[in-house]
Amino acid sequence: MGHNAEVGEAPLSDDEFKRIHRTLQELAIAAYPNPQRKGCPGTETLREIANTSWPADHPGYDHVKHCSPCLREMLDLQEEIFVAKTRRRYLMYRMAIAAMLILVAGIGFAAWRLAQHSNPSGASTNITSIVHQRRIADLFDEPDALRSAEQQRPLKTIYLPPAPLELKVILPRFSRPGVYQIAICRDRSDNSTLVKAVGRAVADGPRQIVTVMLDLSGVAKGSYWLSTRSEDEGASYYFLLHLGS
């Protein structure tokens, strides 16, 4: 048995295939000279052939494959058509981007007109109404109000400003991970809630921390209760809160 039957030929790489294709193409362009252009179908027919997805299906291709000048012209036309299509796609892309920018600008203008309509006096919006102050309520070692009353342990008061807040609440020790509701209440009952927000507890070592956005700018200064309630447990825990400057 010969060696050729045992050892398979390695497939051509992409570069090798392209090099062979280019060489064959150059040979074909020079193989059939036709300086008088006898029987040539003309540029328009060659453009039709160049613009088809499979030129060999065109009836005029039988002449092209045996006429080097026509083959060269057809290849040049194919390149010209490819460049034109590429430019057209790029132009359509630019037009789509421009249309999107016009749409976004229109939406922004409509939102501005709506804001002007809702605020006809033209008074500027107070920047403090959209800038949130950052505060921390550390409840890690604090008992809730009911347990403190049973154990006769004084409650520590949490102090917050009456402003929009990004409030980071460090939950009491042994709090479980999950989703929590953080609320400001007039008294120790859920139906006295003034402001509330929901956030997910994130572990930081032994601590569970919930970060919420609370707008307290509309709440009068005074004494309140800060409550925490886990969605899994359903029970609320209350901590003394003073709202002031």
KEZAGU-988239 format. One record per residue (C-alpha): residue number from 1; residue in three letters; x, y, z. Coordinates in steps of 0.2 Angstrom, whole numbers. Layout:
N
+-----+---------+-------+-------+-------+
| num | residuo |     X |     Y |     Z |
+-----+---------+-------+-------+-------+
| NUM |     ALA |     X |     Y |     Z |
...
+-----+---------+-------+-------+-------+
! end
This chain:
245
+-----+---------+-------+-------+-------+
| num | residuo |     X |     Y |     Z |
+-----+---------+-------+-------+-------+
|   1 |     MET |     0 |     0 |     0 |
|   2 |     GLY |     7 |    17 |    -5 |
|   3 |     HIS |    10 |    32 |     6 |
|   4 |     ASN |    -2 |    43 |    -3 |
|   5 |     ALA |   -17 |    32 |     3 |
|   6 |     GLU |   -11 |    34 |    21 |
|   7 |     VAL |    -7 |    52 |    22 |
|   8 |     GLY |   -22 |    64 |    18 |
|   9 |     GLU |   -18 |    81 |    10 |
|  10 |     ALA |   -19 |    96 |    21 |
|  11 |     PRO |   -34 |   108 |    17 |
|  12 |     LEU |   -29 |   125 |     9 |
|  13 |     SER |   -29 |   139 |    21 |
|  14 |     ASP |   -39 |   155 |    17 |
|  15 |     ASP |   -23 |   165 |    11 |
|  16 |     GLU |   -18 |   150 |     0 |
|  17 |     PHE |   -35 |   149 |    -8 |
|  18 |     LYS |   -36 |   168 |   -11 |
|  19 |     ARG |   -18 |   168 |   -19 |
|  20 |     ILE |   -23 |   153 |   -31 |
|  21 |     HIS |   -39 |   162 |   -35 |
|  22 |     ARG |   -30 |   179 |   -39 |
|  23 |     THR |   -17 |   169 |   -50 |
|  24 |     LEU |   -31 |   160 |   -60 |
|  25 |     GLN |   -40 |   177 |   -62 |
|  26 |     GLU |   -25 |   185 |   -68 |
|  27 |     LEU |   -22 |   171 |   -80 |
|  28 |     ALA |   -40 |   172 |   -86 |
|  29 |     ILE |   -38 |   191 |   -89 |
|  30 |     ALA |   -23 |   188 |  -101 |
|  31 |     ALA |   -28 |   171 |  -108 |
|  32 |     TYR |   -41 |   178 |  -121 |
|  33 |     PRO |   -35 |   194 |  -129 |
|  34 |     ASN |   -47 |   202 |  -140 |
|  35 |     PRO |   -40 |   219 |  -145 |
|  36 |     GLN |   -53 |   222 |  -158 |
|  37 |     ARG |   -67 |   218 |  -146 |
|  38 |     LYS |   -76 |   207 |  -158 |
|  39 |     GLY |   -93 |   201 |  -152 |
|  40 |     CYS |   -92 |   211 |  -136 |
|  41 |     PRO |  -109 |   214 |  -128 |
|  42 |     GLY |  -105 |   232 |  -122 |
|  43 |     THR |  -104 |   240 |  -106 |
|  44 |     GLU |  -122 |   240 |  -101 |
|  45 |     THR |  -123 |   221 |  -103 |
|  46 |     LEU |  -107 |   219 |   -93 |
|  47 |     ARG |  -114 |   230 |   -80 |
|  48 |     GLU |  -129 |   218 |   -79 |
|  49 |     ILE |  -118 |   203 |   -78 |
|  50 |     ALA |  -107 |   211 |   -64 |
|  51 |     ASN |  -123 |   216 |   -54 |
|  52 |     THR |  -130 |   198 |   -53 |
|  53 |     SER |  -127 |   187 |   -38 |
|  54 |     TRP |  -120 |   173 |   -49 |
|  55 |     PRO |  -113 |   180 |   -66 |
|  56 |     ALA |  -112 |   163 |   -74 |
|  57 |     ASP |  -131 |   162 |   -75 |
|  58 |     HIS |  -131 |   177 |   -86 |
|  59 |     PRO |  -132 |   172 |  -105 |
|  60 |     GLY |  -119 |   185 |  -109 |
|  61 |     TYR |  -106 |   177 |   -98 |
|  62 |     ASP |  -102 |   164 |  -111 |
|  63 |     HIS |   -93 |   178 |  -121 |
|  64 |     VAL |   -85 |   186 |  -106 |
|  65 |     LYS |   -76 |   170 |  -100 |
|  66 |     HIS |   -68 |   169 |  -117 |
|  67 |     CYS |   -64 |   188 |  -119 |
|  68 |     SER |   -50 |   195 |  -108 |
|  69 |     PRO |   -55 |   213 |  -111 |
|  70 |     CYS |   -73 |   210 |  -106 |
|  71 |     LEU |   -68 |   200 |   -91 |
|  72 |     ARG |   -57 |   214 |   -85 |
|  73 |     GLU |   -71 |   227 |   -88 |
|  74 |     MET |   -84 |   216 |   -79 |
|  75 |     LEU |   -72 |   214 |   -64 |
|  76 |     ASP |   -69 |   233 |   -63 |
|  77 |     LEU |   -88 |   236 |   -64 |
|  78 |     GLN |   -90 |   223 |   -50 |
|  79 |     GLU |   -78 |   233 |   -39 |
|  80 |     GLU |   -87 |   249 |   -44 |
|  81 |     ILE |  -104 |   242 |   -39 |
|  82 |     PHE |   -97 |   235 |   -22 |
|  83 |     VAL |   -90 |   252 |   -18 |
|  84 |     ALA |  -106 |   261 |   -22 |
|  85 |     LYS |  -116 |   249 |   -12 |
|  86 |     THR |  -104 |   251 |     3 |
|  87 |     ARG |  -106 |   270 |     2 |
|  88 |     ARG |  -125 |   269 |     1 |
|  89 |     ARG |  -125 |   258 |    16 |
|  90 |     TYR |  -114 |   271 |    25 |
|  91 |     LEU |  -125 |   285 |    20 |
|  92 |     MET |  -141 |   276 |    26 |
|  93 |     TYR |  -132 |   273 |    42 |
|  94 |     ARG |  -128 |   291 |    44 |
|  95 |     MET |  -146 |   296 |    40 |
|  96 |     ALA |  -152 |   284 |    53 |
|  97 |     ILE |  -141 |   292 |    66 |
|  98 |     ALA |  -146 |   309 |    61 |
|  99 |     ALA |  -165 |   304 |    62 |
| 100 |     MET |  -162 |   296 |    79 |
| 101 |     LEU |  -154 |   313 |    85 |
| 102 |     ILE |  -168 |   323 |    78 |
| 103 |     LEU |  -180 |   311 |    87 |
| 104 |     VAL |  -171 |   313 |   104 |
| 105 |     ALA |  -170 |   332 |   102 |
| 106 |     GLY |  -189 |   332 |    98 |
| 107 |     ILE |  -193 |   322 |   114 |
| 108 |     GLY |  -181 |   333 |   124 |
| 109 |     PHE |  -190 |   349 |   117 |
| 110 |     ALA |  -207 |   341 |   121 |
| 111 |     ALA |  -202 |   337 |   139 |
| 112 |     TRP |  -196 |   355 |   140 |
| 113 |     ARG |  -212 |   363 |   134 |
| 114 |     LEU |  -222 |   351 |   146 |
| 115 |     ALA |  -211 |   357 |   160 |
| 116 |     GLN |  -214 |   375 |   155 |
| 117 |     HIS |  -232 |   372 |   154 |
| 118 |     SER |  -233 |   365 |   171 |
| 119 |     ASN |  -222 |   379 |   178 |
| 120 |     PRO |  -229 |   394 |   169 |
| 121 |     SER |  -221 |   407 |   181 |
| 122 |     GLY |  -204 |   402 |   174 |
| 123 |     ALA |  -197 |   400 |   192 |
| 124 |     SER |  -181 |   389 |   192 |
| 125 |     THR |  -182 |   372 |   201 |
| 126 |     ASN |  -172 |   372 |   217 |
| 127 |     ILE |  -157 |   361 |   214 |
| 128 |     THR |  -158 |   354 |   232 |
| 129 |     SER |  -175 |   345 |   226 |
| 130 |     ILE |  -165 |   334 |   215 |
| 131 |     VAL |  -148 |   332 |   224 |
| 132 |     HIS |  -149 |   319 |   237 |
| 133 |     GLN |  -139 |   321 |   253 |
| 134 |     ARG |  -130 |   305 |   259 |
| 135 |     ARG |  -134 |   299 |   277 |
| 136 |     ILE |  -131 |   283 |   287 |
| 137 |     ALA |  -143 |   276 |   300 |
| 138 |     ASP |  -133 |   263 |   310 |
| 139 |     LEU |  -145 |   251 |   319 |
| 140 |     PHE |  -133 |   237 |   320 |
| 141 |     ASP |  -132 |   237 |   339 |
| 142 |     GLU |  -149 |   245 |   342 |
| 143 |     PRO |  -165 |   236 |   349 |
| 144 |     ASP |  -181 |   241 |   342 |
| 145 |     ALA |  -193 |   251 |   352 |
| 146 |     LEU |  -204 |   237 |   359 |
| 147 |     ARG |  -189 |   227 |   365 |
| 148 |     SER |  -181 |   242 |   373 |
| 149 |     ALA |  -197 |   245 |   383 |
| 150 |     GLU |  -196 |   227 |   389 |
| 151 |     GLN |  -177 |   228 |   394 |
| 152 |     GLN |  -178 |   246 |   400 |
| 153 |     ARG |  -164 |   251 |   388 |
| 154 |     PRO |  -163 |   269 |   382 |
| 155 |     LEU |  -165 |   271 |   363 |
| 156 |     LYS |  -153 |   280 |   353 |
| 157 |     THR |  -160 |   294 |   342 |
| 158 |     ILE |  -156 |   294 |   324 |
| 159 |     TYR |  -155 |   312 |   316 |
| 160 |     LEU |  -159 |   316 |   298 |
| 161 |     PRO |  -161 |   332 |   289 |
| 162 |     PRO |  -178 |   336 |   280 |
| 163 |     ALA |  -171 |   334 |   263 |
| 164 |     PRO |  -170 |   321 |   249 |
| 165 |     LEU |  -158 |   308 |   255 |
| 166 |     GLU |  -148 |   293 |   249 |
| 167 |     LEU |  -150 |   284 |   266 |
| 168 |     LYS |  -139 |   269 |   270 |
| 169 |     VAL |  -147 |   259 |   283 |
| 170 |     ILE |  -136 |   247 |   293 |
| 171 |     LEU |  -149 |   234 |   299 |
| 172 |     PRO |  -150 |   227 |   317 |
| 173 |     ARG |  -138 |   213 |   321 |
| 174 |     PHE |  -143 |   196 |   315 |
| 175 |     SER |  -154 |   203 |   301 |
| 176 |     ARG |  -157 |   191 |   286 |
| 177 |     PRO |  -153 |   195 |   268 |
| 178 |     GLY |  -168 |   200 |   257 |
| 179 |     VAL |  -179 |   214 |   252 |
| 180 |     TYR |  -183 |   227 |   265 |
| 181 |     GLN |  -195 |   242 |   267 |
| 182 |     ILE |  -188 |   257 |   275 |
| 183 |     ALA |  -201 |   270 |   281 |
| 184 |     ILE |  -203 |   286 |   291 |
| 185 |     CYS |  -219 |   285 |   302 |
| 186 |     ARG |  -228 |   296 |   314 |
| 187 |     ASP |  -230 |   282 |   327 |
| 188 |     ARG |  -226 |   264 |   329 |
| 189 |     SER |  -239 |   258 |   316 |
| 190 |     ASP |  -239 |   254 |   297 |
| 191 |     ASN |  -254 |   265 |   294 |
| 192 |     SER |  -244 |   281 |   300 |
| 193 |     THR |  -231 |   279 |   286 |
| 194 |     LEU |  -226 |   296 |   279 |
| 195 |     VAL |  -212 |   291 |   267 |
| 196 |     LYS |  -206 |   274 |   262 |
| 197 |     ALA |  -194 |   265 |   250 |
| 198 |     VAL |  -189 |   247 |   246 |
| 199 |     GLY |  -171 |   241 |   244 |
| 200 |     ARG |  -162 |   224 |   244 |
| 201 |     ALA |  -150 |   221 |   259 |
| 202 |     VAL |  -131 |   219 |   254 |
| 203 |     ALA |  -119 |   210 |   265 |
| 204 |     ASP |  -104 |   219 |   272 |
| 205 |     GLY |   -95 |   207 |   283 |
| 206 |     PRO |  -108 |   203 |   297 |
| 207 |     ARG |  -119 |   218 |   293 |
| 208 |     GLN |  -133 |   219 |   281 |
| 209 |     ILE |  -135 |   236 |   273 |
| 210 |     VAL |  -150 |   243 |   263 |
| 211 |     THR |  -148 |   259 |   253 |
| 212 |     VAL |  -164 |   268 |   248 |
| 213 |     MET |  -169 |   285 |   241 |
| 214 |     LEU |  -181 |   295 |   253 |
| 215 |     ASP |  -187 |   312 |   249 |
| 216 |     LEU |  -190 |   320 |   267 |
| 217 |     SER |  -191 |   338 |   260 |
| 218 |     GLY |  -210 |   338 |   263 |
| 219 |     VAL |  -210 |   331 |   280 |
| 220 |     ALA |  -210 |   344 |   295 |
| 221 |     LYS |  -196 |   344 |   307 |
| 222 |     GLY |  -199 |   334 |   323 |
| 223 |     SER |  -199 |   317 |   331 |
| 224 |     TYR |  -204 |   302 |   321 |
| 225 |     TRP |  -200 |   283 |   320 |
| 226 |     LEU |  -189 |   275 |   307 |
| 227 |     SER |  -196 |   257 |   303 |
| 228 |     THR |  -188 |   243 |   294 |
| 229 |     ARG |  -198 |   228 |   288 |
| 230 |     SER |  -192 |   212 |   279 |
| 231 |     GLU |  -203 |   206 |   265 |
| 232 |     ASP |  -200 |   188 |   271 |
| 233 |     GLU |  -204 |   191 |   290 |
| 234 |     GLY |  -218 |   204 |   288 |
| 235 |     ALA |  -215 |   212 |   305 |
| 236 |     SER |  -209 |   230 |   307 |
| 237 |     TYR |  -196 |   236 |   319 |
| 238 |     TYR |  -196 |   254 |   325 |
| 239 |     PHE |  -182 |   266 |   330 |
| 240 |     LEU |  -182 |   284 |   336 |
| 241 |     LEU |  -179 |   297 |   323 |
| 242 |     HIS |  -178 |   316 |   324 |
| 243 |     LEU |  -180 |   326 |   308 |
| 244 |     GLY |  -171 |   343 |   309 |
| 245 |     SER |  -156 |   354 |   303 |
+-----+---------+-------+-------+-------+
! end
